Amino acid sequence: MAGYTVAVVGATGLVGRTMLQVLEERAFPTGELRAIASARSAGQDVPFQGRLHRVREISADAFSGVDVALFSAGGGTAREWAPVAAAAGAVVIDNSSAFRMEADVPLIVPEVNAHALVDAAPRIIANPNCSTIQMVVALQPLHARYGIRRIVVCTYQAVSGAGKKGVDQLHAEREGKNAAVRAFPHPIAGNVLPHIAAFDDDGFTTEERKMIEETRKIFEDPRILVSPTCVRVPVDTSHSEAVHVELAAPYDLADVRSMLEDAPGVIVIDDPESTAYPLAMNAAGRDEVFVGRLRRDPSAENGLIMWVVSDNLRKGAATNAVQIAEVWKARREQENGASPA
């Protein structure tokens, strides 16, 4: 059968199902699909390329002959099974935080640092945090032209970032009910929670630490100062961010706008007089990163403020993972001199 053998681990979850959808939409050459999940979800059917595929339980045998394994099953599953899949000969693209900060694991956003994937050898490749992805896509042109000294970012993150149980809690509360399983420590309907993931001793959350460390690794610059506050809001899909960036050199605002309009994966919506700016509801279902409300920050030297919105299930997770697979595919075919037979 022509094409690659592709495994999707966590195929029944929100991101896993979106991975299947994006693989099909982007016509990734999939000769055989293996939908894989935990024993609890094994036996379910998931749609792909016009037919239903039975979900199999994760096991070593499930990865035999797999070329690409997309993981979206949590850090514990990734730590246990990603090395097994890689040892079986698959390239693993993992959506969890399990391997992101390991020195020998590439952390890839294709529009930003595809060069960090130097060859197509079987390995583990990390997909960054959803909030990090959209921010660095928007900031990449600025970093390349001017350099970045400091980023202050406040995120407004959709409940789908907490998975199905996050969506279920919001929907239940909107209907005046109690969710069967709570994703958040407080009600989320009509509320805003300045807390995503666990707190550390310094008062930052795990989500905030990810944005700090991952941004520096992706931009290959440990000197960049990153100060995030991550907030959960009662929105189903799409994360929004208020990004305040201090550049290392003076800039021209018209030049910044032009660079962003030309940047891959970015759409600028910035007409304040018409109240045109990126909205979470309009970004949902899209793969681009939307940028607007561009303006100078008078409180900082070479300061710039922007509003950044993107679908966290797609570009923030599934689409970025499939794009990584496409970069890997191009590297592999360049090395081999041919497409898969």
N, C-alpha and C positions, 0 to 999 in steps of 0.2 A: 504494500500500500504506500503510495507517495506521501511525502510529508513527514513531519516529526511526530514522535510519540510524546504527548504532553499529559502530565499529571497535574490535577488541581487538588490540593490537599486543603480540606475545609470547604469542600464544594457545596455544602448545603447552607453555609452562612451567608450573611449579606454581602461581604466582599467576595467570597468564593463564587457565588452566583453571578456577581458582577464581572468577575474575571472570565467566566464562561461567555458572558454576553460580549465582552470586549474582544476576546479572542476571535469570536465569530464576526463581529463588526469590522475588525481590522484585517480580517482574512489571513490570520497567522496560519501558515501551512501545517495544519494538524491532520496527520494521517490516522492517528489513533488517540482517542481521549480516554483517560482514566480518571474518573471522579472518585475521590478518596475522602474518607471522613472517619470519625470515631465509631466505635461499635454501636453507640447510641443512634447514630444517623445512617449506618450502613443499611442497605436495602431500599432506601428511598430512590426516587428517580429524579434526575435533573435534565433539563432540555439543552441540547447543543446540536447545531446544524440540522435542525428539522426532525430530530428524533430524541427519544428519551434514553438516558444512559443510567444504568443501575450503579448506585454508589457502593463501592467496596470498602471493607474495613482496612485501615492502615496496617501494613505489615511489610517486612523486608521484601517479600515476593512481589508486592504491588509495584515496586520500583524497578523490577527487572526489565531492561530494555527501554527504559524511559530516557528521553533526550532532555526534556525540560520539565522541571517540577516547580510549580507555583504554589507556595505555602501561604495559607491564611488561616492558621489554626491555633494561634497563640504561641507564646514564648516557650512554654514547657514542651509542647508537641514538637516545635522546631528544634529545640536543643536535643531531643531524643532522636528524631527521625530525619532531620536535614542531613546530618553526617552519613546516615545510612543510605539515603538517596544519592548523595554525592559519590560515596564509595561504589555504588552500583553503576556509576557512569553518567549520572544526570547532572546538569547544571541546575542548581537550586536558587530560586529567587524568593526570598523570604520576606514576608510583610511584617513580621514581629520585630521587636527590639533586641532579640536574643543575641545577634551577632554584629549589630551595626557599628559598635565602637571597637571591634577587634581589628588590629592593625593590618592583618592580611585579608580582610573582607572588604571588597569594594562597596561603597555606599553611593548609589547611582541615582541621579536625576538626569535623564538623557539630554535635555536641553541645556544642562549646566556642565556636567562632567562626564560625558560618555567616554572621554579619553582615559578615565580611570579603569575602564575594563580593557585591559591590554591584550588579552587573547581569549580564546574560547575553550580553554581547558575546563574539565568538570570541576566545579567549585561551588561555594556558597556566595551568593551576591545578596546584599541587603537592600531592601526597599525602605526609604526613610519614613519618618513620621509624617502623617498627612499634613499637619500644620507647617512643618519645615518645608515640605515639597513646594507648596504654592508660594511660600515666601521667597525661597531661593530662585524660583523661576522668574519672579518679578524683579528680584534684585540683581540677577546675573549681569544684565547689560550695564548696570551702574557700577558693579564691582569691577567688571572688565575695563571700563573706561576711566573711572575715577578712583577706584579703591574704596573700601568701606572701613570706617573706624569703629562705629557703634550702631547697634540696632536696638531700639526699644519697641516691643511689639505687644499688643493686647489682642488676644484671639477671642472670637465669639463662635464657639464650636457646636455643631449640630449634634443632636442626640444619637444619630446613626453612627457616630464615632464610638459609641459604647456598644454597638451591635444591636441585634434584634431586641434584646431586653430593654435597651434605652429607648427605642422607638415605641415598644409596647407600653412602657411606663408613661410616656408622654401622651399616647393616644388614650390610655385608660383614664388618666387624670383629666383629660379634656372632656371625657364622657362622665365625669364625676364618680369614677370607680377607683378602687385600689388595684394596682398592678399585682399580678400573681407573683412575679419576681421583680424586685426593685433593683434598678441599675445605679441609682443615685441616693445619697444619704438624706436628701430633702426632696420635697415636691419640685418638679421641674416645670409643670404647666404654669404659666404666668409668673415664672421665677427666673432668676439668674444665679448661677452657682460659681463662685470664684475658686473653683477646686476641681481639677481633673487628675485622677490617680493619687498615689500616696504622697504625703508630705515627708520631706527630709528634715534633718536637724537644723537647717538654715531657713526653714519655712517655705522653700520652693517645693513644687510638686515634681513627680517623675516626668510628667508631660513637659514641664518647663525646662527641666534639665536636658531632655531630648533635644529641644529646640536649640539650646546653647551649644551642646557638644556636636550635634549633627551639622549645624550650620558651619561651624569651624572646619569640620572634616570635609564637607562637600566643597567648600571654597578653598580648602587647602591653606588656611591661614588661622593659626591658633591665637593670633593677636586680636581678632575681631571681638569686640565686647557685645554681648547679647543679653538683654534684660527683658524676659518675657513674663506676662501674666496670662494664664490660660483659663478661659471662662466657658462654662457650659450654658447654652441658651436654648429656649424651647422652639427650635427649628428642626424639622425632620432631616434635611440634607443640605449640605454646603456649609463650609466654614468661612467666616469672614475675619479679616484682620486689619487693625489699624497699625500701620508700620511707620515708625519714625526712624529715619536713617541719617547718620552723620557721615558724609563722604570725606575722603582724604584730600580732595582737591575742589576748587571752585567749579561750579557747573552752571550751564545755561538751561533754564527750565524747558524751553522749546526743544533743545537738543535731547533732553531726557525724554520728553514726550515722543519725539521722533524715534529714538532708540527703542522705546517700549512698543511703539506701533509696529516696528520691524522685527521685534524679537520673536523667535519661534515659540509657539504655544501661548502667546499673550494676546489678549484683546483689550484695547483701551476704550473705556466708556467714561468720558469726562466732559460733561457739558452742564456745569452747575446751574446756569440760568434756566435750563429746561428740566432741572432735577434729574438729569441723566447720570447715573453712576451704577456700579455693579451691585446687583441684588442677589441674595442667596437663592430666591425662588427661580430666578432666570439662569443661574449657573447650574442648577440641578439638571443632571442628564447630559451635561457638556463636559468636554475634556480639556477645555482651555482654562487658563488662569486670567481672571478679569481684573483690571486695574483702573482706578479712578481717583477722584478728589486729589489730584496732584497739586501740591502747593509747597512753597518755601516754608521752612520752620524758622521763624525769627529768633528762637531761643537757643539755637545751636549754630556754630560755624559750619557752613556748607550743609545745613540741615534741610531735609526733604521729608514730606509727609505723603503717604499714599494709603489708599483703601484697596485691599486685595481679597478677592472672593474666588472660591473654586469648590467643585463637587468633591467632597472628601472620600466618597466611595469609588469614584472614577479616578481622576488625576491624583487624588490623595492616596490611592491604594491600588485598585485593579488596573487602571490604564497605565500608570507609571510602571507597574510590574510587567505588563505586556510590552510596553515600550523597551524595557530592559531586555526582554526576550528577543525583541527585534534587533537590538544592538548586538546581542550575543549571536544571533543568526547571521547577521552581516559579517561579523568577525569570523565565524566558523566557515562560512562559504567562501570568504576571501582566502582563508588558510587552505581550504580543501580545493578551491577552484571550481566548485560546482554547487548546485542546489541539492537538497536531499532527494534521493531516489525513491 
